[in-house]
Amino acid sequence: MKKDILNLSSLFLDERGVPIILTNGQRDIFQTILNRNPKRNIVVCATQYGKSLTVALGIIIRAIVKPEKWAIVAPSERKAQIVMNYVIQHIFDNPLFLSQLDVDIPLDRLRRERSKQRLTFRRGGEVFVLSADARNKKKTGEALMGFGAANVVLDESALIDDELYATVKRMLGGHKDNFLLEIGNPWKRNHFLKAWHSDNYHRILIDYHQAIQEGRFSREFIEEMEKEAFFKVLYECKFPEAGEIDESGWTPLLIDKQIEEVINKIVESQGRKRLGVDVARGGNYNVLVLRYDNYAKVLEKNRDPDLMSTVGKVKRFIEDEGIEARDVFIDDVGVGGGVVDRLKEQNIRVNAVKEGGKARDDKKFVNVKAEAYWELRKWVLDNGSLERNEDFYQLTEIKYKEDSSSRLKIESKEEMLKRGIESPDVADALMLTFTGLESKFTGPIKINKAGFFRR
């Protein structure tokens, strides 16, 4: 396969008129497009590595050979045109490519201006660009939904607004056999980060270390760029950590690195078992999380609206896992109260947790939820380990700060929703297992200059 890819890429020419030979990382990207497999792909790549060029070469082959539509979407028309410019430039590399082109303007003009936003080919293939400009979301969203393509490339995906990103993905819904390739630099902790952590995506990571090995960069160049802004994002290909205080004063409870350290630990589960149950409301998930002294995992996640079904699942897990009723913690707010009441009717005396209730140490914490989440944080940083499950990264979306009385409080779900974060059901279910509070704090909690609490 690699030999075939090499042969195909050599049909294209670089600026000197020499056949293009792809590096190993570029071949991975090229092959993914040629095969249209896997169906969901994300590429985090050092800037100026040649990812846009490589994507363009793959699209040219597919659009010429197959009757397929390919949409190139970016956060602005200018950015979307980058890949298209490469498509137009390299169609002229081979007479075979030109013979398949179906355009209504002189070829010399096309080659010179490279400004065309849509190209069609004789076998029915098509390539076009779309802008996901967030300045007028309604207008942009309507424009995006007016086009359909079974194959979508999101260039600089991290810079596309979350709402418009969802609109773009809906474009794929009308095509049973669809393909999505997201490429870019890891600028933001948004949908791009979520996709990167998702097991549904095929991940390709090409940082400056690989680029040096492949001859794309020199060590001298990287040493020079290390002194420049955004080196971590553009060359190390690392997402910004959630450890910085935002403009409203909120600080993440945990950061990616801390979750990654405990989510990859292999441990033998030990100690007392506790069950946290976050009951769905408003279209969210029912989640049941089991926590040992040193390990936690998701037992169940569903959207079943039947409260009695949730009651049955709680009873079954109590029996199957050998959990004491006193070690079951259920959110008693809203519909969760119905689950608690039914269990108590059956003489199963579980803990009904009122997250907004008074904390045991109400001089340090605004409510039960804040106190429990801080206990959860301590557990993760001390010796806790998590099942490898992308939903545990919800913990990086939980934020805290001091109130006017210097007590720790957790950002409300209403405030989270304003920044596009849905209910962190799994994080909340795990948090509930800490409302029993097995430990106490010694000494005051303070905030250092970096915005982190310390004991």
Secondary structure, 3 states (H helix, E strand, C coil): CHHHHHHHHCCCECCCCCECCCCHHHHHHHHHHHHCCCCEEEEEECCCCCHHHHHHHHHHHHHHHCCCEEEEEECCHHHHHHHHHHHHHHHCCCHHHHHHEECCCCHHHHHHHCCCCEEEECCCCEEEEEECCHHHHHHHHHHHHCCCCCEEEEECHHHCCHHHHHHHHHHHHHCCCCEEEEEECCCCCCHHHHHHHCCCCEEEEECHHHHHHCCCCCHHHHHHHCCCCCHHHHCCCCCCCCCCCCCCCCEECCCHHHHHHHHCCCCCCCCCCEEEEECCCCCCCEEEEEECCCEEEEEEEECCCCHHHHHHHHHHHHHHHCCCHHHEEEECCCCHHHHHHHHHHCCCCCEEECCCCCCCCCCCECCHHHHHHHHHHHHHHHCCEECCCHHHHHHHHCEEEECCCCCEEECCHHHHHHCCCCCCHHHHHHHHCCCCCCCCCCCCCEECCCCCEEC
